Amino acid sequence: MLDLDQELKVADEFWDFLGGTGAYEELLNCFERVGIELRPEIDKYFEKFK
């Protein structure tokens, strides 16, 4: 139904298509930095689900 090479983009293909070459890697780096910085707050939030 879909031409996978032309009509479907996932992960790095999708983000690099939207933001240019390297956008996906930069996005991952941003999420990693924020995750490290907010780790205590994230852990505290999820404590209530144990």
C-alpha positions in Angstrom: 0.0 0.0 0.0 2.9 2.4 0.7 6.1 3.0 -1.2 8.3 2.5 1.9 11.3 4.3 0.4 9.3 7.4 -0.6 6.2 7.6 1.7 7.3 6.3 5.1 10.0 7.7 7.3 10.8 6.6 10.8 13.3 7.6 13.5 16.4 9.2 12.0 15.0 9.4 8.4 11.9 11.3 9.7 13.8 13.8 12.0 16.6 14.4 9.5 14.0 14.9 6.8 12.3 17.6 9.0 15.3 19.2 10.5 18.2 18.4 8.2 21.1 16.0 8.5 22.0 15.3 12.1 18.7 16.5 13.5 17.9 13.1 14.9 21.2 12.7 16.7 20.8 16.2 18.2 17.3 15.5 19.4 18.5 12.3 21.1 21.3 14.3 22.8 18.8 16.9 24.0 16.6 14.2 25.5 19.6 12.6 27.2 20.8 15.9 28.7 17.3 16.8 30.0 16.8 13.3 31.3 20.1 13.4 33.3 19.3 16.8 34.7 15.7 15.9 35.7 16.4 12.3 36.9 15.7 13.0 40.6 12.4 14.7 39.7 11.4 11.9 37.3 12.2 9.2 39.9 10.2 11.0 42.6 7.2 11.2 40.3 7.3 7.5 39.4 7.7 6.4 43.0 3.9 6.8 43.5 3.3 4.0 41.0 5.2 1.3 42.8 
